[in-house]
Amino acid sequence: MEEVSEILKKYGFAFKKKFGQNFIADPNLLDAIVRDAGIDKNATVIEIGAGAGALTRALSKAADRVISYEIDRTLAPVLSETLVGCENTEVVFRDFMKGNMTELESGLKSYTVCANLPYYVTTPVILRFIEEAQKCRSVTVMVQEEVAARFSAKENTPEYGAITAAIAHRGTAKIVRKVPRTMFYPRPNVDSAVVRIDFEGGFSVESEKAFRETVKIAFLSRRKTLENNLMNALHLPRERAKELLALAGVEQGIRGETLSPATLGKISDLLHENGVL
Ligand code: SAM
């Protein structure tokens, strides 16, 4: 097969910044990401963003089946060359963020997500799997290094936020590889990291909606106390906010960003039980 860069040139492919098109060329890195994701011959893999098919091809070799979503139809002729022989692979030309998750998962048993994500849509893609997926076992994705740090942050750090708590509710996130910007073409302005999220070992809550709302309130204004954020967001009198937090065993004057995801889960259950959320 010709070099991917030659194939891109042959079809006059123009990189589109708006789609976050920073491709990987290094075969060692591609194989390493496949290993990071724990892909084996039993795995069904969903990839978001086939690009020129470099990671798709590596996934195809290791997995049972690959379904890769790509928004940019101008990559179709390129992919039809780079994915020659990848019989277990299907490229679906559509915006992954459109359509509902039940439809995307229909006909699949459990699956693994592995992708070099387009940076402009990283958090919404992750939230889709966190909040809507039923059959996803794990998500291994290349993201900007600072975003990876937010996914796996500990409470009481600047990186800790709503997305950290949302992920911790469903499982565990770990940075498994740092990747310098020099590994991509065109070269982005930031370094990246591969983060793996396993959907096990999370915690349950009584209401998903109440949990999402509680997390939003906890980080509404990071410098304010949880009591103040609760009062402002839910229009509660101070005494009521105090009373609810005391019931949840939360000390006075605490800020949301100091509480663990599981504690936020307990507070959300309490707000739900008391008809506040
Ligand atoms: N997997 C390739 C690689 O690693 O070389 C390409 C990765 S590149 C960072 C991201 C790819 O996602 C681009 O090809 C881009 O066109 C595609 N993309 C961007 N937004 C998308 C969306 N909403 N749905 C599906 N694909 C998208």
Boltz pocket constraint, residues with backbone or C-beta under 6 A from the ligand:
constraints:
  - pocket:
      binder: B
      contacts: [[A, 18], [A, 19], [A, 20], [A, 21], [A, 22], [A, 23], [A, 24], [A, 25], [A, 48], [A, 49], [A, 50], [A, 51], [A, 52], [A, 53], [A, 54], [A, 55], [A, 56], [A, 69], [A, 70], [A, 71], [A, 72], [A, 94], [A, 95], [A, 96], [A, 97], [A, 116], [A, 117], [A, 118], [A, 119], [A, 121]]
      max_distance: 6.0
